[in-house]
Amino acid sequence: MPISSIQASSTVASSVVADGPPAQVLTPALLAEVYHVDAEVARHPSTGVPQIRVVLGLRATP
């Protein structure tokens, strides 16, 4: 599932793993758990919308 398709919940194999506003559920810990990636989440300076940056070359341990 592309990151852009995540609205208010994250799902894995049809199971909801988090529910709430994107700013609350899109956390580095959740992204590591669900997608097994190291990522940084920051708010856009103008809009406040969460922006996700995956750190390439690193992989979070499940």
SULSUL-V651388 format. One record per backbone hydrogen bond with DSSP energy under -1.0 kcal/mol. CO is the residue of the C=O (numbers start at 1). NH is the residue of the N-H. If there is no record, write none. Layout:
# SULSUL-V651388
co=CO nh=NH
co=CO nh=NH
This chain:
# SULSUL-V651388
co=2 nh=5
co=3 nh=6
co=8 nh=20
co=10 nh=17
co=10 nh=18
co=12 nh=15
co=15 nh=12
co=18 nh=10
co=21 nh=24
co=21 nh=25
co=22 nh=26
co=25 nh=27
co=27 nh=31
co=28 nh=32
co=29 nh=33
co=30 nh=34
co=31 nh=35
co=32 nh=36
co=38 nh=55
co=40 nh=53
co=42 nh=51
co=44 nh=48
co=49 nh=44
co=51 nh=42
co=53 nh=40
co=55 nh=58
